[in-house]
Amino acid sequence: MRKNLLLIGSFPPPYHGANIDNENIVQNWNSKILNLHTLDISNKNKRFWEFGGKITFGNIFTALKAWFKLLILLPKWEFDYVLCHLSQRFLGLLKDGLIIITIKLFTNSKVNCRFPAGYFIVTKSKLYKNNAICRYIVKYILTSIDQIITEGDCVNKEFFNIDSTLNVNSVHIGIPDHSYSGYKIPNDRIEVLYIANHCKMKGFWDVIFSTPKIVESNPNIFFNFVGYLRFDKHELRKIDKFIIKNNLSNNIIFHGIKINEEKDFLFKNATIQILPSYLEGMPTSIMEGLSYGLPIIASKVGVIPEVIKNGENGFLIDPGDRDGLVKNILELAKNRELANQISKNNRNYFLQYFTIEKFCQRLEKVIIASK
């Protein structure tokens, strides 16, 4: 007999990685064992660049609304398993804890929580370090979960450091296949794609300040910045002045937010993808780059080193290593044979491990095995 799985989560908009993951799971779930049901707890008024963890009327209202939805839904169904989100910030964790404890009190469901991030901000906060009550609450919520599912093995230790008895397993994400395998590095124009929120933690300034050296060495290299520009007017003027001073107006384009066909177009026309972040889990954008067969240059942070291997499907650099970023972009632009080989590797790598179908199969397997 098929069993029932309830997915509790947010769905686009806004277009955050975890929201997109949830939508992909629902649209591509094809299990012969688990019937998938959903409970949407999205805050549709939340702007996509805003992070959770702030006490606002909107966030409180959304949390209570989600809790009441859950109370109404639980008596109607007998769910064998529940899959929900686990926040990396303390206030978000309290909201998740309310849902988790409610399920554990009123049902016999096995609660699985996906943690779609590279590190647990809660344990880095002064509140957690200095307040015994806070540490107790965090531990109580986590030990109430039957299984925590991370995006990579390197994240698991974050939770084992809190309680070594926690049941923590990792599942690499996957995305729908864009069915594109026509990559071939062009002879006259190199398109470098940076797709992320434009902020310091995503390595935005490292990219900007590296462009003069790159363009000076090869004026046929062009940069496409895709995402939200999270700066004030002073910083925006600083960017404009830098571009004008270094004669980069023809080599840098800010596209803003792009989704669906518009984003697809930029990936198809890209030659190299870069993401020199300082903090990450497993970025969906890198999965997208793999699906298009793009050579990838990224920081060795979070789960990224579990997926990107130097020379095989791209290059890894230390956060803030602008010289390394320059060197690897120029190397891929110059060495056409290497770039094309990496492209083939990435396309095959994606099809073998990172399609949405493979992700759903891995997720189903680990959920069923939850203790």
C-alpha positions as CSV (number, residue, x, y, z in Angstrom):
1,M,0.0,0.0,0.0
2,R,1.3,3.5,-0.9
3,K,2.1,5.8,2.0
4,N,1.5,9.5,2.3
5,L,4.1,12.2,2.4
6,L,3.2,15.8,3.3
7,L,5.6,18.5,2.0
8,I,5.3,21.7,4.0
9,G,7.2,24.6,2.4
10,S,7.3,27.8,0.5
11,F,6.9,28.0,-3.2
12,P,7.8,30.7,-5.8
13,P,7.4,33.6,-5.8
14,P,9.8,34.7,-4.3
15,Y,12.5,32.7,-6.3
16,H,14.8,31.5,-3.6
17,G,16.7,28.3,-4.0
18,A,14.7,26.3,-1.4
19,N,11.4,27.6,-2.9
20,I,12.5,26.5,-6.4
21,D,13.6,23.1,-5.0
22,N,10.1,22.6,-3.5
23,E,8.4,23.5,-6.7
24,N,10.7,21.1,-8.7
25,I,10.0,18.3,-6.3
26,V,6.2,18.7,-6.6
27,Q,6.3,19.0,-10.4
28,N,8.5,16.0,-10.8
29,W,7.5,13.6,-8.0
30,N,6.9,10.2,-9.5
31,S,7.1,7.7,-6.6
32,K,5.4,4.3,-6.6
33,I,5.7,4.3,-2.8
34,L,4.9,7.7,-1.5
35,N,1.8,9.9,-2.4
36,L,2.9,13.5,-2.2
37,H,0.7,16.1,-0.6
38,T,1.6,19.8,-0.1
39,L,1.0,22.6,2.4
40,D,2.1,26.0,1.0
41,I,3.2,28.3,3.8
42,S,4.7,31.0,1.5
43,N,4.7,34.7,2.3
44,K,3.9,36.0,-1.2
45,N,4.5,39.6,0.0
46,K,8.1,38.9,0.8
47,R,10.6,40.3,-1.6
48,F,12.9,37.7,-2.9
49,W,16.1,39.3,-1.6
50,E,14.9,39.5,2.0
51,F,16.1,36.9,4.4
52,G,14.0,35.5,7.2
53,G,14.7,35.8,10.9
54,K,13.3,39.2,11.5
55,I,10.4,40.0,13.8
56,T,7.8,41.8,11.6
57,F,4.0,41.7,11.6
58,G,4.1,40.0,8.2
59,N,6.4,37.2,9.3
60,I,4.4,36.6,12.5
61,F,1.2,36.6,10.6
62,T,2.6,34.2,8.0
63,A,3.9,31.8,10.7
64,L,0.6,31.7,12.6
65,K,-1.3,31.3,9.3
66,A,0.8,28.3,8.4
67,W,0.3,26.8,11.8
68,F,-3.5,27.1,11.6
69,K,-3.4,25.6,8.1
70,L,-1.5,22.6,9.6
71,L,-4.0,22.2,12.5
72,I,-6.9,22.1,10.0
73,L,-5.1,19.7,7.6
74,L,-3.7,17.1,10.0
75,P,-7.0,15.5,11.1
76,K,-8.1,15.0,7.5
77,W,-5.1,12.9,6.5
78,E,-3.0,10.2,8.1
79,F,0.5,11.2,6.9
80,D,3.2,8.6,7.3
81,Y,6.0,11.1,6.6
82,V,6.4,14.9,6.7
83,L,9.0,16.8,4.9
84,C,9.5,20.4,5.9
85,H,12.1,23.2,5.9
86,L,14.6,23.9,8.7
87,S,15.8,27.5,9.0
88,Q,19.4,28.5,9.7
89,R,18.4,31.5,11.8
90,F,17.0,31.4,15.4
91,L,13.7,33.1,14.8
92,G,13.0,31.1,11.7
93,L,13.9,28.0,13.7
94,L,11.2,28.9,16.3
95,K,8.6,29.1,13.5
96,D,9.8,25.7,12.1
97,G,9.8,24.3,15.7
98,L,6.2,25.2,16.2
99,I,5.3,23.2,13.2
100,I,7.6,20.3,14.1
101,I,6.4,20.0,17.7
102,T,2.7,20.2,16.6
103,I,3.2,17.3,14.2
104,K,5.0,15.2,16.8
105,L,2.3,15.9,19.4
106,F,-0.7,15.1,17.3
107,T,0.5,12.5,14.8
108,N,2.7,9.5,14.4
109,S,4.3,10.9,11.3
110,K,8.1,10.7,10.8
111,V,9.3,14.2,10.6
112,N,12.1,14.9,8.0
113,C,13.6,18.4,7.8
114,R,15.6,19.6,4.8
115,F,18.3,22.1,5.6
116,P,19.1,24.0,2.4
117,A,22.1,25.9,3.5
118,G,25.8,25.6,4.0
119,Y,26.0,26.5,7.7
120,F,23.8,26.9,10.7
121,I,23.8,30.6,11.6
122,V,22.1,29.9,14.9
123,T,25.3,28.4,16.5
124,K,27.4,31.4,15.4
125,S,25.1,33.9,17.1
126,K,25.9,35.5,20.5
127,L,22.4,34.6,21.7
128,Y,23.2,30.9,21.2
129,K,26.7,31.1,22.7
130,N,25.7,33.1,25.8
131,N,22.2,31.9,26.6
132,A,21.6,28.5,28.0
133,I,17.8,28.7,27.4
134,C,18.4,29.4,23.7
135,R,20.7,26.4,23.5
136,Y,18.1,24.2,25.2
137,I,15.4,25.3,22.8
138,V,17.6,24.7,19.7
139,K,18.5,21.3,21.0
140,Y,15.0,20.4,21.9
141,I,13.7,21.3,18.4
142,L,16.4,19.4,16.6
143,T,16.1,16.3,18.8
144,S,12.3,16.3,18.0
145,I,13.1,15.7,14.3
146,D,13.3,12.1,13.1
147,Q,15.8,13.0,10.4
148,I,17.7,16.1,9.2
149,I,18.5,16.1,5.5
150,T,21.3,18.4,4.4
151,E,22.6,19.2,0.9
152,G,26.1,17.8,1.5
153,D,28.3,15.8,3.9
154,C,30.2,18.8,5.0
155,V,27.1,20.4,6.6
156,N,26.3,17.4,8.8
157,K,29.0,18.2,11.4
158,E,27.1,21.5,12.1
159,F,24.4,19.4,13.7
160,F,26.6,16.7,15.2
161,N,28.4,19.5,17.1
162,I,25.1,20.3,18.8
163,D,24.1,16.7,19.6
164,S,26.0,13.7,18.3
165,T,22.9,11.5,18.5
166,L,21.0,13.4,15.8
167,N,20.0,11.5,12.7
168,V,21.6,13.6,9.9
169,N,22.0,12.5,6.3
170,S,22.9,14.4,3.1
171,V,21.2,14.4,-0.3
172,H,22.6,16.4,-3.1
173,I,20.0,18.4,-4.9
174,G,18.9,18.1,-8.6
175,I,17.0,20.2,-11.1
176,P,15.0,19.7,-14.3
177,D,17.1,19.0,-17.4
178,H,17.1,21.8,-19.9
179,S,17.9,19.4,-22.6
180,Y,20.7,21.6,-23.9
181,S,24.0,20.1,-25.0
182,G,25.2,22.4,-27.7
183,Y,28.1,24.1,-25.9
184,K,31.1,25.0,-28.0
185,I,33.4,27.8,-26.9
186,P,33.2,30.6,-29.6
187,N,36.2,32.0,-31.4
188,D,35.5,35.7,-31.0
189,R,33.4,36.3,-27.8
190,I,33.6,34.9,-24.3
191,E,30.5,35.4,-22.2
192,V,31.1,35.1,-18.4
193,L,27.9,34.6,-16.4
194,Y,27.6,35.7,-12.8
195,I,24.1,34.8,-11.5
196,A,23.4,35.6,-7.8
197,N,22.3,38.4,-5.6
198,H,24.8,41.1,-6.1
199,C,26.4,41.5,-2.7
200,K,29.7,41.1,-1.0
201,M,29.0,37.6,0.4
202,K,28.4,36.3,-3.1
203,G,31.7,37.7,-4.3
204,F,30.3,40.5,-6.4
205,W,33.0,43.0,-5.6
206,D,35.7,40.5,-6.3
207,V,34.3,40.0,-9.8
208,I,33.9,43.7,-10.5
209,F,37.4,44.6,-9.3
210,S,38.9,41.7,-11.4
211,T,37.3,42.7,-14.7
212,P,40.0,45.4,-15.7
213,K,42.8,42.8,-15.6
214,I,40.7,40.3,-17.5
215,V,39.5,42.7,-20.2
216,E,43.0,44.2,-20.6
217,S,44.3,40.7,-21.3
218,N,41.4,39.7,-23.6
219,P,39.0,42.5,-24.7
220,N,36.7,39.8,-26.1
221,I,35.6,38.7,-22.7
222,F,32.2,40.0,-21.6
223,F,30.5,39.8,-18.2
224,N,26.7,39.2,-17.7
225,F,25.5,40.0,-14.2
226,V,22.1,38.5,-13.4
227,G,20.3,39.1,-10.1
228,Y,19.3,41.7,-7.7
229,L,21.7,44.6,-7.1
230,R,21.6,44.9,-3.3
231,F,23.4,48.3,-2.8
232,D,22.5,51.8,-1.8
233,K,22.9,54.9,-4.1
234,H,26.4,55.6,-2.9
235,E,27.6,52.0,-3.8
236,L,25.7,52.2,-7.2
237,R,27.6,55.4,-8.0
238,K,30.8,53.7,-7.0
239,I,30.1,50.9,-9.5
240,D,29.3,53.3,-12.3
241,K,32.4,55.4,-11.7
242,F,34.6,52.2,-11.7
243,I,33.1,51.0,-14.9
244,I,33.6,54.3,-16.7
245,K,37.1,54.9,-15.3
246,N,38.3,51.4,-16.6
247,N,36.4,51.7,-19.9
248,L,34.3,48.6,-19.1
249,S,30.9,49.9,-20.4
250,N,31.0,47.6,-23.4
251,N,32.2,44.6,-21.4
252,I,29.7,44.6,-18.5
253,I,26.0,44.2,-18.6
254,F,23.6,44.3,-15.6
255,H,20.6,42.3,-16.6
256,G,18.7,42.4,-13.3
257,I,16.4,39.6,-12.3
258,K,15.8,37.0,-15.0
259,I,13.7,33.8,-14.8
260,N,12.4,31.2,-17.1
261,E,13.1,31.8,-20.8
262,E,15.1,35.0,-20.2
263,K,17.4,33.2,-17.8
264,D,17.6,30.2,-20.1
265,F,18.8,32.4,-22.9
266,L,21.6,33.8,-20.8
267,F,22.8,30.3,-19.8
268,K,22.7,29.1,-23.4
269,N,24.8,32.0,-24.6
270,A,27.3,31.8,-21.7
271,T,30.8,30.4,-22.1
272,I,31.9,30.3,-18.4
273,Q,30.0,30.5,-15.1
274,I,31.5,32.1,-12.0
275,L,30.4,32.1,-8.4
276,P,33.2,33.3,-6.0
277,S,31.0,33.3,-2.9
278,Y,32.2,33.5,0.7
279,L,29.3,31.4,2.1
280,E,27.1,28.8,0.3
281,G,25.2,25.5,0.6
282,M,24.8,23.9,-2.7
283,P,23.7,26.7,-5.1
284,T,21.0,25.9,-7.6
285,S,22.7,28.2,-10.1
286,I,25.7,25.8,-10.2
287,M,23.4,22.9,-10.9
288,E,21.9,24.9,-13.8
289,G,25.4,25.6,-15.1
290,L,26.2,21.9,-15.0
291,S,23.0,21.2,-16.9
292,Y,24.1,23.5,-19.7
293,G,27.6,22.1,-19.7
294,L,29.3,25.3,-18.6
295,P,32.8,25.2,-17.1
296,I,32.4,26.6,-13.6
297,I,34.7,28.7,-11.4
298,A,33.5,28.8,-7.8
299,S,34.8,29.2,-4.3
300,K,35.7,26.2,-2.2
301,V,32.9,26.8,0.4
302,G,29.9,24.8,1.6
303,V,28.9,21.8,-0.5
304,I,30.6,23.2,-3.7
305,P,33.8,21.2,-3.3
306,E,31.7,18.0,-3.1
307,V,30.5,18.7,-6.6
308,I,33.2,20.8,-8.4
309,K,36.6,19.1,-8.9
310,N,39.6,21.1,-10.1
311,G,40.3,20.6,-13.8
312,E,37.5,18.1,-14.3
313,N,34.4,20.3,-14.3
314,G,35.8,23.7,-13.4
315,F,38.1,25.3,-11.0
316,L,37.9,26.0,-7.2
317,I,39.4,29.2,-5.7
318,D,39.6,30.5,-2.1
319,P,37.0,33.2,-1.2
320,G,38.4,36.6,-2.1
321,D,41.1,35.1,-4.4
322,R,40.8,37.7,-7.2
323,D,44.1,36.6,-8.8
324,G,42.8,33.0,-9.0
325,L,39.6,34.2,-10.5
326,V,41.4,36.2,-13.2
327,K,43.8,33.3,-13.9
328,N,41.1,30.7,-14.4
329,I,38.9,32.8,-16.6
330,L,41.8,33.7,-18.9
331,E,42.9,30.0,-18.9
332,L,39.4,28.8,-20.0
333,A,39.2,31.6,-22.6
334,K,42.6,30.7,-24.0
335,N,42.5,26.9,-23.8
336,R,39.5,26.0,-26.0
337,E,40.2,22.2,-25.9
338,L,40.1,22.2,-22.1
339,A,36.9,24.3,-22.0
340,N,35.2,22.0,-24.4
341,Q,36.3,18.9,-22.5
342,I,35.1,20.3,-19.2
343,S,31.8,21.2,-20.9
344,K,31.3,17.5,-22.0
345,N,32.2,16.3,-18.5
346,N,29.7,18.6,-16.9
347,R,26.8,17.7,-19.2
348,N,27.4,14.0,-18.6
349,Y,28.0,14.6,-14.9
350,F,24.7,16.4,-14.6
351,L,22.7,13.7,-16.4
352,Q,24.3,11.0,-14.3
353,Y,23.8,12.5,-10.8
354,F,21.9,15.8,-10.7
355,T,18.6,15.6,-12.6
356,I,15.4,16.3,-10.7
357,E,14.5,12.6,-11.2
358,K,17.7,11.5,-9.5
359,F,17.2,14.0,-6.7
360,C,13.6,12.8,-6.0
361,Q,14.8,9.2,-6.0
362,R,17.5,10.0,-3.4
363,L,15.1,12.0,-1.4
364,E,12.5,9.2,-1.4
365,K,15.1,6.7,-0.4
366,V,16.4,8.6,2.6
367,I,12.8,9.6,3.8
368,I,11.7,6.0,3.8
369,A,14.8,5.0,5.8
370,S,14.1,7.6,8.5
371,K,14.0,6.0,11.9
